[in-house]
């Protein structure tokens, strides 16, 4: 039976690729997105709700389906401060995950980061790791955590550091001990997420770059 997907972060690199994958998938009959602005796409399967993420709990009734995909993310530069970045990369995502769990969505899929660690000295990796710890405690039947490294692809906002990294990382990550940090495209991550949302049987699975992603 075709599933209903609920997606946050549909305007981001991975989220946008995932949205198109879900809309073209025979496994999904409906895709519900929650975004801060209208999406530049229309489709018979798509139901988009423009919301205020600072008032997420008011939209609980919209977060119902079979799989919840959390693809939100921002940069320190875009957010303006660590506190504002944490609102997007931890607070919004955890509140949304709680609502999804409370509404009995059985499967939760999170885009995290390679190196995520709740005890990291990096504020970014620390908030990513803390989110992983918290969502694993929610009552999802299945939880999938994806930990890609540098993400490649066309973004709406130019990110100089990522552009430079896209040239440097493929070279230095030829070293075996750095393979897990090899860049991967947003499309590859989205394709993996779609497959996992259909095929995963385990209650908890991590999808780490060097073990589970294939490169063309």
C-alpha positions as CSV (number, residue, x, y, z in Angstrom):
1,X,0.0,0.0,0.0
2,X,1.3,3.5,-0.9
3,X,2.6,5.6,2.0
4,X,2.2,9.2,3.1
5,X,5.5,11.0,3.7
6,X,5.9,14.1,5.8
7,X,8.9,16.3,5.1
8,X,10.5,19.3,6.7
9,X,13.5,21.0,5.0
10,X,12.1,20.6,1.5
11,X,13.9,23.7,0.2
12,X,17.3,22.5,1.2
13,X,19.8,20.6,-0.9
14,X,18.9,17.1,0.3
15,X,15.3,17.9,1.1
16,X,14.6,19.3,-2.4
17,X,16.1,16.2,-4.0
18,X,14.1,14.0,-1.7
19,X,10.9,15.8,-2.4
20,X,11.3,15.1,-6.1
21,X,12.2,11.5,-5.4
22,X,9.1,11.0,-3.2
23,X,6.8,12.6,-5.7
24,X,8.0,10.3,-8.5
25,X,7.9,7.2,-6.3
26,X,5.3,4.5,-6.7
27,X,5.7,3.8,-3.0
28,X,4.2,7.2,-1.9
29,X,0.8,8.4,-2.8
30,X,1.0,11.7,-0.8
31,X,3.8,14.0,0.3
32,X,3.1,16.6,3.0
33,X,5.7,19.3,3.4
34,X,6.0,22.0,6.1
35,X,7.9,25.0,5.0
36,X,8.4,28.7,5.8
37,X,7.5,29.8,2.3
38,X,5.6,28.4,-0.7
39,X,7.5,25.8,-2.7
40,X,8.3,26.5,-6.3
41,X,6.7,23.2,-7.4
42,X,3.2,21.8,-7.7
43,X,2.2,18.2,-8.0
44,X,-0.9,16.1,-7.6
45,X,0.7,14.2,-4.7
46,X,2.0,17.3,-2.9
47,X,0.3,19.1,0.0
48,X,2.4,22.0,1.2
49,X,1.7,23.9,4.4
50,X,3.4,27.3,5.0
51,X,4.0,27.5,8.8
52,X,5.8,29.5,11.5
53,X,8.4,27.1,12.9
54,X,8.5,29.1,16.1
55,X,5.0,27.9,16.7
56,X,5.4,24.3,15.6
57,X,3.2,22.8,18.3
58,X,0.2,24.6,16.7
59,X,0.6,22.4,13.6
60,X,0.6,19.0,15.2
61,X,-2.4,17.9,13.1
62,X,-0.4,18.4,9.9
63,X,2.3,15.9,11.0
64,X,0.6,12.6,10.3
65,X,1.7,9.8,7.9
66,X,3.9,6.8,7.5
67,X,7.4,8.2,7.3
68,X,8.7,11.5,8.7
69,X,11.8,13.0,6.9
70,X,13.7,15.6,8.8
71,X,16.1,17.5,6.4
72,X,16.3,20.9,8.1
73,X,19.6,22.6,8.4
74,X,21.4,25.9,8.2
75,X,24.9,27.4,8.5
76,X,26.3,29.7,11.2
77,X,26.6,32.5,8.7
78,X,23.0,32.2,7.6
79,X,21.7,31.9,11.1
80,X,23.8,34.8,12.5
81,X,24.7,33.1,15.8
82,X,25.2,29.7,17.3
83,X,21.9,30.1,19.3
84,X,20.0,30.9,16.1
85,X,21.6,28.0,14.3
86,X,20.6,25.7,17.2
87,X,17.0,26.7,16.8
88,X,17.0,25.2,13.3
89,X,19.4,22.3,13.7
90,X,18.1,21.1,17.1
91,X,15.0,22.8,18.5
92,X,12.8,22.8,15.4
93,X,13.8,19.3,14.4
94,X,13.3,17.8,17.9
95,X,9.9,19.5,18.4
96,X,8.8,18.2,15.0
97,X,10.1,14.7,15.8
98,X,8.2,14.8,19.1
99,X,5.0,15.7,17.3
100,X,5.5,13.0,14.7
101,X,6.1,10.4,17.5
102,X,3.0,11.6,19.4
103,X,1.0,11.2,16.2
104,X,2.3,7.6,15.9
105,X,4.3,8.0,12.7
106,X,6.2,4.7,12.7
107,X,9.3,5.6,10.8
108,X,11.6,8.6,11.4
109,X,14.5,9.6,9.0
110,X,17.0,12.2,10.0
111,X,19.8,13.9,8.0
112,X,22.5,14.4,10.6
113,X,26.2,14.8,9.9
114,X,29.4,12.8,9.8
115,X,31.2,13.3,13.1
116,X,28.0,14.2,15.0
117,X,28.7,13.8,18.7
118,X,26.8,15.2,21.7
119,X,30.2,15.8,23.5
120,X,32.0,17.4,20.5
121,X,33.9,20.6,20.9
122,X,32.3,21.8,17.7
123,X,29.0,23.6,18.4
124,X,27.6,22.3,15.1
125,X,28.6,18.6,15.6
126,X,27.5,18.9,19.3
127,X,24.0,20.0,18.4
128,X,23.7,17.3,15.7
129,X,24.9,14.7,18.1
130,X,22.5,15.9,20.8
131,X,19.6,15.7,18.4
132,X,20.5,12.1,17.5
133,X,20.5,11.2,21.2
134,X,17.1,12.8,21.8
135,X,15.2,11.4,18.8
136,X,16.4,7.9,19.5
137,X,14.5,8.0,22.8
138,X,11.2,8.8,21.1
139,X,8.7,6.0,20.4
140,X,9.3,5.4,16.7
141,X,9.0,1.9,15.5
142,X,12.0,2.6,13.2
143,X,14.6,5.3,13.3
144,X,17.1,6.0,10.4
145,X,20.0,8.3,10.9
146,X,22.0,9.5,7.9
147,X,25.5,10.9,8.5
148,X,26.8,12.4,5.2
149,X,30.0,14.5,5.0
150,X,30.3,17.5,2.8
151,X,27.2,17.7,0.6
152,X,27.6,18.6,-3.1
153,X,24.9,20.1,-5.4
154,X,23.3,23.3,-6.5
155,X,22.2,25.5,-3.7
156,X,20.1,28.6,-3.7
157,X,22.6,30.3,-1.5
158,X,26.3,30.4,-2.4
159,X,28.5,28.9,0.3
160,X,32.2,29.7,-0.3
161,X,33.6,27.2,2.2
162,X,31.6,24.4,0.7
163,X,32.6,25.4,-2.9
164,X,36.3,25.3,-1.9
165,X,35.8,22.0,0.0
166,X,34.2,20.4,-3.1
167,X,37.5,20.7,-4.9
168,X,39.8,19.9,-1.9
169,X,38.0,17.1,-0.1
170,X,37.8,14.6,-3.0
171,X,41.6,14.7,-3.2
172,X,42.5,14.5,0.5
173,X,39.9,11.8,1.2
174,X,41.6,9.4,-1.1
175,X,43.6,8.5,2.1
176,X,41.9,5.5,3.7
177,X,41.5,7.0,7.1
178,X,39.7,10.0,5.7
179,X,37.4,8.1,3.4
180,X,34.4,8.7,5.6
181,X,34.6,12.4,4.9
182,X,34.5,12.1,1.2
183,X,31.9,14.5,-0.3
184,X,28.5,13.1,-1.5
185,X,25.8,14.7,-3.5
186,X,22.4,15.7,-2.1
187,X,20.9,13.5,-4.7
188,X,22.8,10.4,-3.5
189,X,21.6,11.0,0.1
190,X,18.0,11.5,-1.0
191,X,18.1,8.3,-3.0
192,X,19.4,6.4,0.0
193,X,16.8,7.9,2.2
194,X,14.0,6.8,-0.2
195,X,15.3,3.3,-0.3
196,X,15.8,3.0,3.4
197,X,12.2,4.3,4.0
198,X,11.0,1.4,2.1
199,X,13.4,-1.4,3.0
200,X,14.7,-0.9,6.5
201,X,13.5,-3.5,9.0
202,X,15.7,-2.8,12.0
203,X,14.4,-0.5,14.8
204,X,17.5,1.7,14.6
205,X,20.0,2.0,11.7
206,X,22.8,4.4,11.1
207,X,23.9,5.1,7.5
208,X,27.5,6.2,7.5
209,X,29.2,7.5,4.4
210,X,32.2,5.1,4.1
211,X,30.1,2.0,4.7
212,X,26.8,2.4,3.0
213,X,27.0,5.0,0.2
214,X,28.2,4.1,-3.3
215,X,29.9,6.6,-5.6
216,X,29.5,6.9,-9.3
